[in-house]
């Protein structure tokens, strides 16, 4: 196997690892409150959101509709920001799809597109503070996006794509949640 083929295979493995790591991190962050519950205690998704300071006292259908609307808006924002900054999407579009979905959920839950790739002791306070609201301060100041949503051309994981559709976001996040 040539050195180029080995390097290409290594990059593909690393990309898949990053996608899986991001998915696990988002799951752990969303369910972290459950680990603080007494043994045998049950909690609903709405109770978990309330414990994290989220504004969600709506029925599931209404919540899902609001998240879908926010995901469309975050997809449009992502495409515009990519064009304005000259950045690119990760070559594995599952990465930006998961990030966009997380941003949309936080937009509904906290009123701001709080970065879904970080752990917060108090998500509501962080959303209000604004430092980690997308685009976060490190992205605006230094073009450093740790979520891999907006990548500079010199980033190993940057692909050629400069836009993503809402349908791609839905398809890629549905596949991952199944």
Buried (B, 14 or more C-beta within 10 A) or exposed (E): EEEEEEEEEEEEEEBEEBBEEBBEBBEEBBEBBEEEEEEEEEBEEBBBBBBBBBEBEEEEEEBEEBBBEBBBBBBEBBBEBBEEBEBBBBBBBBBBBBBBBBBBBBBBBBBBBBBBBBEBEEBBEBBBEEEBBBBBEBBEEEBBBEBBBBBBEEBEBBBEBEBBEBEBBBBBBEEBEE
